[in-house]
Amino acid sequence: MRPGESAPRAVLACGEVRTCLLPARQALDSRAAAQLLGLRADERVLLSERPNLYGRSPDTLTGVDCPLPSANGSRVRAVGTVAARASLTEGRVLQSSAYFRVPAAGPDHRRPWGHYLVRPGVVEPLGRLPREAVAQGLLGGGRHGELDVGLIADGLLTRLLRHPLLDQRPPLKSRPTRLRWVALPADPGDGPSIERFTLAEDELRTLRLRVPEGVRSAEIAGLCDDLALHDWLLTTVVRILDGIRLGSAPPPARPRPPTGDGLPPVVRALRPAVDHLLHLWMPRARVAKELAPLWDALEERPGFTRQWQTLVQRIRDQLTLHAIPSPYREVEPVP
């Protein structure tokens, strides 16, 4: 970037987060996390132990030159770089995130790559940007040949999941989730707000935000990483509870082979959640101060922490009841 020249003001930011359980029997410690997340030799992994163990890779850049998705069919070619990074929470939950920002207008013709490399995470349109149409197109997912930031996040996640540190023996069954987001400027004087948060099919969530001018796209991505992490925790624990038979059941027609641990099936099914997931709930732990109020809206509706506390209490009630010998129970374990 030439002296005195600044990056153009962004009027749209977009990204996608992939979240999954690390496929390893044991959670990784900080040293192993640094090995896993060391994506670049020239930059160190960010490690933190407060308020929980957390590691984040340095950003990597992917050059793109393709049309942007658009809801009205307009074809807007854009050139630039998409930033991507990965994070690991408590050595157990792995996330990959890719994001970029777009100015209101760009040059009429493509410039040399040097112009784009000094603007990391910026994708410039050739000409003017139809902001609303592109925002809708990005949330809806593009067609073949258009910019798909999810493919970049997925490629990084796939690379990490093949790391030799991982023994491919996760302690419980789970599914990955995807969070796709766009952020547009808030009106002057307004704070950040959530316009729409939806749970779609195929483990996809979409989020549309308004943020004040000056909030960096990396900070918006950090908020979305935090939301994706806690949404994945909720989704996974709900599935664990849905997948087991709670309450007393008639004896099976054929005796099941002994498992060797002597635990009731319900306790055996719930124990991995207690060992690996319940202590991970910590909203806003690493969200920028300017964006932290957005969690208040999520706590009001749909009520993330309220639902989490209900799920945790159900698990604890089941474990408590199954710890009481059957002859002394006044009630049988029920949902």
N, C-alpha and C positions, 0 to 999 in steps of 0.2 A: 504494500500500500504506500502510495507516495506521501511525502510529508504534507500535512494539512488536509489530507483526504481522509474522510471517515466512511465507514460502512453505511449504506443507505438504511433509513429507518424501516423497520419491519412492520408490516400490517397484518401478518398472518404467521402463526407458528403451528407446526404439526409434528406428530410423532407416534410411535407405537412401542408398547412394552410387552415383552413375553416373560411370563413367570412360571416357574416349575420347581418341583422338589429336586434337590441335588441327588443324582443316582449313586449314592455312596452309603454304606452301612453305618459309618460313623460320621458325625459332623466334622468339618475341617477346622483346624485351629488357625490362628492368624498367619502363621508361617506358610501353611499349605494353601490358605486362601490367596496369599500374595503370589504363590507359584501359579495357581490357576488363573488369576486375573492379570498376570503380567503380559499384556498384549503388545507392549512396546518396550524395547530395550532402553530407549532414551528418556523414559519417564516412569516414576515409581507408582506403585499401587497405593491408593489412599486407604489407610487402616484406622479404625476407631474402635475403642472398647467401651465407651460411654455414650449413650445409656445402654447400648448392647453392642455385641461384636458385629462389626460391619466392615466390608471391604469394597472398594470401587476401583475399577480399572481406569487407566487414562483413556481419553477419547481417541478413537480412530476415525479417519475420514474416508469416505467413499465418493469418488467423482461421479456425477450424473449429468446426462445430456439427453433429455427426453420430454415428452409432453406431460403436463400436470393433469391429474383427473379433474373433470369438470362436470357439474350436474346438468348444464344446459348444452353440452356437446361442443362448446367452443374449444379450439385447439390452441393451447398456450405452451410453446416450447420454453423450457427452463434449463439453465446450466448452473452448476455449482457443486457444493460438497454437502453430504449428509454426515452428521456426527453420530457415532455409536459408542456405547460403553456397556459394561456389565457390572453387576454388583452381587454380593453374597451376604446374606443376613444370618447371623448366628451360625455360620458354617453350614447352613441347611437349605435355605431357599435361594435359588439362583434366578437372576433377572438379566435380560438384555434389553437395551433401549436404544432406539434410533430416532433422531429428530432433526429438524431444520427450521429456518425462518425465511420468509419471503418478503421483499420490499414491494411497494405499490407499483413500481415500474423499473424497468431495466434498460440496458442498451438495445438498440435496434438490430445489432448483429452480435454474433458470438465473439468474445474476446479471448486472448491467449489464456492458457490454464493458470499462468502466474497470477492473473487478476483474481481468479476464484480461490486459489490456495491461500492467499493472505486474508480471506474472509471465511474462516472455517464455520461450517454449519449454516451457510447462507446459500440459498438457491435463487438465482435471479431470473425473472421472466424476460423474454425478448419482447419488449414493448410493455403495454399496460397489463396489469393483473385484474381479471374479473374476480374480485376477492370472495364475494358470497358464493358464486358458482363453484369456485375451486375449493372453498371450505366444505361445501356440501359433497363435492366429488371425493375429496380426501376421506371424509368420514364414511362415505358409502363404499369406498374401495374402488380402485381404478380398474380399467380394462387392460387387457394384455398390451404391453408396450408402453404403458404409462408409468409414471413414477410410483413405486410401491415401497414405502418405507418399511413396511412389515417384513418384506423379503430380506432387507438388510439386517434387521433385528434378528430374524430367524436364522440367517446365515451365521451371525456371531454366536447365537446360542448353540447351534449345531456344532460349531468348532469347539466350544467349551465342553460340551457333553462328551466329546471324544477324548478328552484329556486323560493321559495315563494314570493320573492320581485317582480317578474314579473307578470303583470296582463294579459299577452297574448293579448294585444290590441295595436299592432303596428300602428303608424300613417299613414303608406302607405304600399302598396304591394311591395314585392321584393322577390328575390330568392337568396339563398346562393351560393357562388362560392367556388371552390377548386383550390389551386395552389400547384402543386407537383414539387419539385426541387431536383436537384443533383448538387454538386460542386466538381470539380476535381482540382488538383494542377496546377497552372500556370507554364510556363517555367521559369527557373531562370532569374531574372531581369525584368520579365514582371509584369504589374499590373493586376488588376482584369478585367475580360471581360465577356460579355454575348455571348455565342455561339449560343443559340437558345431560342426564346420565342414564344410559340404557343398558340393559342386559339382553344381548341378542343371542341367536343360536350359535352353535359350534364354539362355545366358550369365548365368544367375542363380546367385549364391552366397548361402548363408545361414549366419549365425553366431549362436550362443547363448553368452552370457557370464555369469559371476558376478563382481561387483565389490564391494569394500568400501564400506560406507556413507561418504558424504562425497565420493566421486569425482563430479565434475561431469559432466553429460551432454555438454557440449562437449568434454571430455577423452576421453570414450568415443568420440564421433564422430571425434575426431582420430586415435585408434588405428585405427578402422575405415577412415578415409580412407587411412591408410598401408598397411593390409593390402590394400585394394582396388587401390591403385596398383601394388603389387608383384605381386599376382595378375594384373592386366592385363598387366604387362610379361612375366611368364612365359607367359601365354596367347598373347600376340601373337608372341613369338619362336618358340614351339613351332609356331605356324601358318606362320610364314615358312619354317622348316626343312621342315615337312611339305609345303609347296606348291612346292618346287623339286625338280628331279631331280639328285641327287648322284651322283657317279661318272661314268665315261666312258659315252657314249651313241653309238649308230651315227649316221652323218650322216643328216639328214632327206632324204626323197624329193625334196623341192623346196628349193632353196637359200633361206634366209631373207634378207630384205633387210638390208643392213648397218645397225647402230644408230648408227654414227658415233663411239662411244666406244672401240671396239676391245676391250671387256671380255668375258670369257667369261660366258655366261648366269648361272652360279652366282654369280660375283663381283657381277654387276649386281643380282642378287636379294638378296644378303646385305649389300651396301654400305649401304642405308638403315638397317638395324638397327645397324650399326656407327656410322654418323654421328649417329643420333637417339635410340637406345634404350640401348645398352650402358652408358653412363655414368650412367644414372639410378638404378641399383640402390643404395639406401642405406637399409635398414630401420632403423626407430626414430629417424630423424633428427629428427622433431618429435613424438614420443610422450611423454606425461606420464610422469614418473619412476615413479609408482605403477603404471602399466600396462605399462611396458617389459618386465617379466618375461614377459608373455604371448607375446612374440616368441620366447622360448626354447622354449616348447612347440611353436610352429610350425616352428622350426628342427629340432626333434627329429623331429616327425611332422606334416605330410608331408615336411619338409625343403626349405623354400623356397630357401634360398641354395645348398644342395647341388645342387638341380636347375638353378638359374641358372648356377652355375659350370660344370656339365657342358655346358649349351647354349652358353655363351660359348666354351668350349674347342673345341667342334665347329665353331663359326663360324670361329674363328681357324685351326684346322687346315685347313679348306677353303680359306681365303684364302691360307694359306702354300703349300699344294700347288699351287694354281692360279697362284701367282707363279713357280713353277719351270717353265721351258720343257719341253714334252713329251719331247723326246729325252733329257733328263737326269733324268726321274723314274724312281725305282726302283719306285714303286707309283702306281697311278692313284687319284685322289680317290674315296673311298667314304664312306658314312655313318659 
